Amino acid sequence: MTTVRAKLDNGRCTLELATALNLGEMQRYLNRVGDRWPLQVVMLGGARVDDARGAPPQRERGPEFVVVLVSRAFEGMPWLERVYQAASLWDGMEMGDGADVHCYTLEAFQRKRTTTPVVRAVAERGVLLYEDSDPLYPLPPDMPRADGAAGDIL
């Protein structure tokens, strides 16, 4: 089970961000996703996160929420199938808008964070909601965190 901290504090996140997000529904979403696939990393970005961090109102907003899910269980599963299933679990009514959901294996995420602008933006400016600290399957030391460092923070 994945737990969202009540106070999202991973180096750059503020209390304003925690109040701007429906953390109860975010927790329920991660529980629904986590029931289907063991998660290694969950990152959240998008216009709502940027707003809470003080981005100027006159800008191209892009998606309101961008969710990046990383799991070993996605290996061998068609990309479109995993994205469709994970996106169907998102409750846009509760969260206030839909989400652009990205589902990757760790290797695919490592590639996409440098080649796909929206994934790079989440890796650089998003919020790390969850990172697995399983000693049997350690994450690589260069795994990006929302605060720019590498390694386990939860």
ZIZIPE-V830154 format. One record per residue. SS is DSSP state (hx for helix, st for strand, lp for the rest). NEAR is the number of other ideal C-beta (glycine too) atoms within 12 Angstrom. Layout:
[[SS & NEAR] [SS & NEAR]]
This chain:
[[lp & 15] [lp & 31] [lp & 20] [lp & 32] [lp & 25] [lp & 16] [lp & 16] [lp & 36] [lp & 20] [lp & 30] [lp & 16] [lp & 25] [lp & 33] [lp & 20] [hx & 16] [hx & 21] [hx & 34] [hx & 25] [hx & 16] [hx & 28] [lp & 39] [lp & 25] [hx & 26] [hx & 16] [hx & 23] [hx & 37] [hx & 26] [hx & 22] [hx & 36] [hx & 34] [hx & 22] [hx & 24] [hx & 39] [hx & 26] [hx & 17] [hx & 23] [lp & 30] [lp & 24] [lp & 43] [lp & 39] [st & 47] [st & 44] [st & 45] [st & 47] [st & 43] [lp & 38] [hx & 31] [hx & 32] [hx & 40] [hx & 31] [hx & 26] [hx & 27] [lp & 27] [lp & 15] [lp & 22] [lp & 11] [lp & 10] [lp & 6] [lp & 11] [lp & 12] [lp & 19] [lp & 22] [lp & 31] [lp & 25] [st & 41] [st & 37] [st & 43] [st & 49] [st & 47] [st & 44] [lp & 35] [hx & 25] [hx & 25] [hx & 32] [lp & 19] [lp & 11] [lp & 22] [lp & 12] [hx & 20] [hx & 14] [hx & 16] [hx & 29] [hx & 25] [hx & 15] [hx & 24] [hx & 35] [hx & 26] [hx & 19] [lp & 29] [lp & 35] [lp & 24] [hx & 21] [hx & 10] [hx & 21] [hx & 28] [lp & 20] [lp & 24] [lp & 21] [st & 40] [st & 32] [st & 35] [st & 40] [st & 42] [st & 37] [lp & 25] [hx & 30] [hx & 18] [hx & 28] [hx & 34] [hx & 24] [hx & 16] [hx & 26] [hx & 30] [hx & 16] [hx & 14] [lp & 20] [hx & 20] [hx & 27] [hx & 34] [hx & 23] [hx & 30] [hx & 41] [hx & 36] [hx & 26] [hx & 34] [lp & 42] [st & 46] [st & 42] [st & 42] [st & 39] [st & 34] [lp & 31] [lp & 18] [lp & 17] [hx & 8] [hx & 10] [hx & 18] [lp & 16] [lp & 30] [lp & 18] [lp & 11] [lp & 16] [lp & 29] [st & 35] [lp & 31] [lp & 35] [lp & 22] [lp & 18] [lp & 17] [st & 18] [lp & 20] [lp & 21] [lp & 27] [lp & 25]]
